[in-house]
């Protein structure tokens, strides 16, 4: 593996082999999502606690000062909005590698959707991004999703995750599910979990813990952090699970005490 690629991966995955990625890219298809209406206000206090920030290029240029010391995993797929339900995640390339380099990113993120009639479009665009990113030593994080009605279970998430790895992803982001070990064991590249829709803090911490126990290397979490009643307390609690291996109970106690 090239030095540049290794160097960038080491900025995403920390020395202990784990990472806390903060996903704030939702605006590319959800617009002003609850909690991110004023993205800079919410993100600024979270930055010291995140290992990596995952924004869109527009959010990066408009809300994040260029002297911010945090590795960037840039969202480079999109093209549909939440209003277009039948085509949701029918995504293509929305950022050139040249612009990603100009933004000095440490990785790029691209969504693939497996199990929809348009899966081929997302998979071929994904491999195009892989080829372009490889030319410049930029790791690609595959955000995996499965078609509506297929269920976010180990059968389909391992299919999508393994496909992403075989197509060339350096890191896979997927959802936590029952029997998550099967997803991890059959995927040859590191896995991080998405948080998904907002759930109670206690449950989100348990999910992060269970995912780590099953072999995930960390989280790429958005709504369960920035929509929390106390986002800073929440990211600090998530971080102790990911990097300090504390129990969900201890992490929740930390959340409650930092909240005070
Ligand atoms: C999904 O396509 C985007 O990358 C989301 O921004 C990301 O998955 C969100 O994380 P969460 O589900 O934790 O809000």
Boltz pocket constraint, residues with backbone or C-beta under 6 A from the ligand:
constraints:
  - pocket:
      binder: B
      contacts: [[A, 23], [A, 24], [A, 25], [A, 26], [A, 111], [A, 143], [A, 194], [A, 195], [A, 196], [A, 197], [A, 220], [A, 221], [A, 222], [A, 223], [A, 224]]
      max_distance: 6.0
